[in-house]
Amino acid sequence: MKFVTRIAAVAALAAAPTLALAEAGLPDKMTWTAYGTTASGYAQSVAIGNALQETYGTKMRVIPGKNDVSRMAPLRDGQADYCACGAAAYFGQEAAFLFASEEWGPQPLRVVMTAIGANGLALATAKDANITTMADLKGKRVSWVVAGDALNWNAAANMAFAGLTWDDVQKVEVSGFKASVDAIINGQSDAAFMSTVTPHAQRLAASPRGIHWPPLPHDDVEGWKRLNAAQPIALQHTITVGADLSADNPLIGYTYPYPILVTNAPQDADEVYALVKAIHSTYDKYKDAAPGAAGWALANQNLVWGIPYHDGAIRFYKEQGMWTDEAQANHDTLIKRQQIIADTWKSMGDISGMSPEDISAKWMPMRKKALEDAGMPVVFN
């Protein structure tokens, strides 16, 4: 009897991952893309992947990419299921920057889940550069990442707070995110945009140059008008986690969800539902495993934002009583916005062989008119 009981127990144990997998509705394999291996978004993705594998047996591959192209292309081409992206996801919806090209065009993206933690997003500066406020950036050197539209757009939004543009600073061209911080440490640049919890912020803080985060005072009404005009997805945020930051030494600044976990609209709704449920269910297993991972908590989800949500995710949020009339109205408006942008893109006709510059010159005025005619903000002019 003991032998039979032991055999049954072993059999049950062997079947456990399969049963868990079936109950979860997750695939046995999944591929995400994320920022580079030293970025906080990559670390969070790996931590979530480890929790999913431990709990459900799902093996998750995370493909690191140093710029927006290398993160978004696998999702576009079907080589990745999800992207733990930054603001490039918003650009994809809008067909802005690199997405205004023959290879891209507007992307049918949907949000699955996001992270908003006690950390934030900010323009980090070398302490010895004496950039106390954003206005002090004038004439200083700022890292500009090749094919890093999200990073550069964020840097520009920070500068806009003080009424500055890239024309008011010295643009230092670098090859990727890590290189943007290396340039500061090596004395070639004075500022770069980053998450406050990226290991690179700690590297800068520990370097001889040190680190300083110029604030974005929340009571500066005109500054925030300029910032939000440049970047509608920005949210006022008091940041207490990051290099040289704490509850006693916070940064009055801003954030937007990061990472933003997105997929394409056709992605299976049952799988997306299962993924959101699994990320929520395993929260305690990964929340302390990577900087900023606590931001994935259900309480931190902002469902009224700049990209529509996937139907599978909406199903889960409805079950949780989180999906409000406001969220539905915003979602419907964004779906309509995506359709207007997609229809306008198609109306350009054959653009094969055209240079990105010529396509942009043709596309942007058409996009602007279509959105204005629909009474929607243009954002990118």
C-alpha positions in Angstrom: 0.0 0.0 0.0 2.8 2.4 0.9 4.4 1.7 -2.5 1.1 2.3 -4.4 0.5 5.5 -2.4 4.0 6.7 -3.2 3.5 6.0 -6.9 0.2 8.0 -6.8 1.9 10.9 -5.0 4.7 11.0 -7.6 2.2 10.9 -10.4 0.2 13.7 -8.9 3.3 15.8 -8.4 4.4 15.2 -12.0 0.9 16.3 -13.2 0.8 19.4 -11.0 2.6 21.8 -13.4 0.3 20.6 -16.3 -2.8 21.1 -14.1 -1.6 24.5 -13.0 -0.9 25.5 -16.6 -4.4 24.4 -17.7 -6.0 26.2 -14.8 -4.1 29.4 -15.6 -4.8 29.3 -19.3 -1.2 30.3 -20.1 0.8 29.0 -22.9 3.8 26.8 -22.1 6.1 29.3 -23.8 6.0 33.1 -24.0 8.3 35.7 -25.5 8.6 39.3 -24.3 10.8 42.1 -25.4 12.2 44.7 -23.0 14.9 47.4 -22.6 18.5 46.2 -22.3 19.8 43.7 -19.7 20.8 46.4 -17.3 17.5 48.3 -17.4 14.9 48.1 -14.7 12.2 47.1 -17.2 14.3 44.1 -18.2 14.9 43.1 -14.6 11.2 43.3 -13.8 10.3 41.2 -16.8 12.7 38.5 -15.8 11.3 38.5 -12.2 7.8 38.1 -13.5 8.9 35.4 -15.8 10.6 33.5 -13.0 7.4 33.7 -10.9 5.2 32.5 -13.8 7.5 29.5 -14.4 7.7 28.6 -10.8 4.0 28.8 -10.3 2.6 27.7 -13.7 5.4 26.1 -15.6 5.3 28.8 -18.3 8.8 29.4 -19.7 9.2 33.1 -20.6 12.0 34.4 -22.8 12.9 38.1 -22.5 14.6 39.6 -25.5 16.6 42.7 -24.6 16.7 45.6 -27.0 18.8 48.8 -26.7 16.5 51.0 -28.7 12.8 51.3 -29.8 13.4 49.4 -33.1 14.9 46.4 -31.5 12.1 46.2 -28.8 9.1 46.8 -31.1 10.1 45.0 -34.3 9.8 41.4 -32.8 6.3 42.3 -31.7 5.4 43.7 -35.1 6.9 40.6 -36.9 5.3 38.0 -34.6 8.5 36.9 -33.0 7.4 38.2 -29.6 4.1 38.0 -27.9 4.4 41.1 -25.7 6.6 44.1 -25.2 7.5 45.6 -21.8 7.9 48.9 -23.5 8.3 52.5 -22.7 6.8 55.5 -24.5 7.5 53.9 -27.8 4.3 52.0 -27.4 2.5 55.3 -27.5 4.4 56.4 -30.6 3.3 53.1 -32.3 -0.3 54.0 -31.8 0.3 57.5 -33.1 2.5 56.6 -36.1 5.0 59.1 -34.8 8.8 59.2 -35.1 10.1 55.9 -36.4 6.6 54.6 -36.9 6.0 57.2 -39.7 7.9 55.0 -42.2 7.2 52.3 -44.8 8.3 49.6 -42.4 6.0 50.6 -39.7 2.9 52.8 -39.9 0.3 52.9 -37.0 0.5 49.8 -34.8 -2.7 48.2 -33.4 -1.4 48.1 -29.8 -3.3 47.2 -26.7 -2.3 47.6 -23.1 -2.2 44.4 -20.9 -0.9 45.8 -17.6 1.5 48.5 -16.4 3.8 49.4 -13.5 3.6 52.6 -11.5 5.7 52.5 -8.4 7.3 54.8 -5.9 10.1 55.2 -8.4 9.7 57.5 -11.4 11.1 58.8 -14.6 13.4 61.8 -14.7 16.2 63.7 -16.3 19.3 62.8 -14.3 22.2 65.3 -14.4 25.8 65.2 -13.2 25.9 66.9 -9.8 29.1 68.8 -10.7 27.3 70.3 -13.7 25.3 72.5 -11.3 22.0 72.0 -13.0 19.8 72.9 -10.1 16.6 73.5 -12.0 15.4 72.6 -15.5 16.1 76.2 -16.6 19.8 75.5 -15.8 19.9 73.0 -18.7 20.3 75.9 -21.2 23.6 75.6 -22.9 24.4 72.2 -21.2 25.2 68.9 -22.9 22.3 66.4 -23.1 22.5 62.8 -24.3 20.5 62.1 -27.5 20.0 58.4 -28.3 20.1 57.3 -31.9 16.8 55.5 -32.7 15.8 56.1 -29.0 12.7 58.2 -29.7 11.1 57.5 -26.4 14.2 58.6 -24.4 14.7 61.7 -26.5 10.9 62.6 -26.3 11.1 62.4 -22.6 14.2 64.5 -22.4 12.5 67.1 -24.6 9.4 67.1 -22.3 11.5 67.8 -19.3 13.2 70.7 -21.1 9.8 72.0 -22.2 8.9 72.4 -18.5 11.4 75.3 -18.5 10.5 76.5 -22.0 13.6 74.9 -23.6 14.1 72.7 -26.7 16.9 70.7 -28.1 18.0 73.9 -29.8 18.8 75.4 -26.4 21.2 72.6 -25.4 24.2 70.8 -26.8 22.9 67.5 -28.2 25.4 64.7 -27.5 24.6 61.8 -29.9 25.0 58.3 -28.4 24.3 54.7 -29.5 22.0 53.5 -26.8 20.6 54.0 -23.3 23.7 52.7 -21.4 25.8 54.9 -23.6 23.7 57.9 -22.7 24.8 57.4 -19.0 28.4 56.4 -19.9 28.7 59.8 -21.7 27.9 61.6 -18.5 30.3 59.5 -16.4 33.0 60.0 -19.0 32.5 63.8 -19.0 31.0 64.0 -22.5 27.5 64.8 -21.5 25.8 66.5 -18.5 22.3 64.9 -18.5 20.3 61.9 -19.7 16.8 60.6 -19.2 16.2 57.4 -17.2 14.2 55.6 -14.6 15.2 56.6 -11.1 15.8 52.9 -10.3 17.8 51.8 -13.2 21.3 50.5 -12.1 22.8 53.1 -14.4 21.4 55.9 -12.1 23.3 54.2 -9.2 26.4 54.0 -11.4 26.2 57.8 -12.0 25.6 58.5 -8.3 28.6 56.4 -7.4 30.8 58.1 -10.0 33.1 61.1 -9.3 30.5 63.4 -11.0 27.6 62.3 -8.7 23.9 62.7 -9.6 21.3 65.4 -9.3 17.6 65.2 -10.3 16.2 68.6 -11.2 12.6 68.9 -9.9 9.4 69.6 -11.7 7.5 71.6 -9.0 3.9 70.6 -9.0 2.8 74.1 -8.2 4.4 75.5 -11.4 1.2 75.7 -13.4 2.8 77.1 -16.5 5.6 74.7 -16.5 3.2 71.8 -16.3 1.1 73.2 -19.1 4.2 73.2 -21.3 5.2 69.7 -20.2 1.7 68.2 -20.7 1.4 69.8 -24.1 4.6 68.1 -25.1 3.8 64.8 -23.4 0.1 64.2 -22.6 0.8 60.8 -20.9 2.9 62.4 -18.1 1.5 62.2 -14.5 2.6 64.3 -11.6 4.5 62.1 -9.2 6.4 62.3 -5.9 9.3 59.9 -6.3 10.8 58.3 -3.2 12.7 55.4 -4.7 15.9 55.7 -6.7 19.5 56.8 -6.7 20.0 59.3 -3.8 16.2 59.4 -3.3 14.1 58.4 -0.3 11.0 59.3 1.6 13.1 61.9 3.4 14.6 63.1 0.2 12.0 62.8 -2.5 12.0 64.2 -6.0 9.0 66.3 -7.0 8.6 65.2 -10.6 6.6 63.0 -12.9 6.1 59.6 -14.3 4.1 57.5 -16.7 3.6 53.8 -16.4 6.9 51.9 -17.0 7.1 49.2 -18.1 4.0 49.3 -20.3 3.1 45.8 -21.2 1.5 45.8 -24.6 0.5 43.3 -27.3 -1.2 43.5 -30.6 -5.0 43.7 -30.8 -5.4 40.2 -32.4 -3.7 38.5 -29.5 -5.9 35.8 -28.0 -8.2 37.3 -25.4 -8.2 34.2 -23.2 -4.4 34.2 -23.0 -4.2 37.9 -22.2 -6.9 37.4 -19.5 -4.9 34.6 -18.0 -1.6 36.5 -18.2 -3.0 39.5 -16.3 -4.6 37.2 -13.7 -1.3 35.3 -13.3 0.8 38.5 -13.0 -1.6 39.6 -10.2 -1.7 36.2 -8.5 2.1 35.9 -8.4 2.8 39.5 -7.2 4.2 38.5 -3.9 6.8 36.3 -5.6 8.3 39.1 -7.7 7.5 42.4 -6.1 10.8 42.5 -4.2 12.9 40.7 -6.9 13.7 43.7 -9.0 13.8 47.5 -8.6 10.4 49.0 -9.3 8.6 45.6 -9.5 6.2 46.6 -6.7 4.7 49.0 -9.3 2.8 46.1 -10.9 0.3 46.0 -7.9 -3.3 46.0 -8.9 -3.8 49.2 -6.9 -1.3 51.0 -9.1 -3.1 50.3 -12.4 -4.2 53.6 -14.1 -6.9 52.4 -16.5 -7.7 55.9 -17.9 -4.6 56.5 -20.0 -3.2 57.0 -23.5 -3.5 53.5 -25.2 -6.6 51.3 -25.3 -6.7 48.1 -23.3 -6.9 44.6 -24.6 -10.2 42.9 -24.4 -8.7 40.1 -22.3 -7.3 42.6 -19.8 -10.6 44.4 -19.7 -12.4 41.2 -18.7 -10.1 40.8 -15.8 -10.4 44.4 -14.6 -14.2 44.2 -14.8 -14.1 41.1 -12.6 -12.1 43.1 -10.1 -14.6 45.9 -10.2 -12.0 48.3 -11.5 -13.3 49.0 -15.0 -15.3 52.2 -14.7 -17.6 54.1 -17.1 -14.7 56.7 -17.4 -12.3 53.9 -18.4 -14.7 52.6 -21.0 -15.3 56.0 -22.5 -11.6 56.7 -22.7 -11.0 53.2 -24.2 -13.7 53.8 -26.9 -12.2 57.2 -27.7 -8.7 55.7 -28.1 -10.1 52.9 -30.3 -11.7 55.5 -32.5 -8.4 57.5 -32.5 -6.4 54.4 -33.7 -8.9 53.8 -36.5 -8.7 57.4 -37.7 -4.9 57.3 -37.7 -5.0 53.9 -39.5 -7.5 55.0 -42.1 -5.6 58.2 -42.8 -2.3 56.2 -43.2 -4.0 54.0 -45.8 -5.3 57.1 -47.6 -1.7 58.1 -48.4 -1.6 55.3 -51.0 1.6 53.7 -52.2 4.6 55.0 -50.3 7.0 52.2 -51.3 10.5 53.5 -52.0 9.9 56.8 -50.4 12.4 58.0 -47.8 11.4 58.3 -44.2 11.8 62.1 -44.5 9.5 62.3 -47.5 6.9 60.0 -45.9 7.0 62.1 -42.7 6.6 65.3 -44.8 3.5 63.8 -46.5 2.1 62.0 -43.4 2.3 64.5 -40.6 0.0 67.2 -42.2 -2.5 64.6 -43.1 -2.5 63.1 -39.7 -2.9 66.6 -38.1 -5.9 67.5 -40.3 -7.6 64.1 -39.6 -7.3 64.4 -35.9 -8.3 68.1 -35.8 -11.4 67.3 -37.9 -12.3 64.7 -35.4 -11.8 67.1 -32.5 -8.9 65.2 -31.1 -5.5 66.5 -29.9 -2.7 66.2 -32.4 0.2 65.9 -29.9 2.8 65.4 -32.5 3.2 68.3 -35.0 
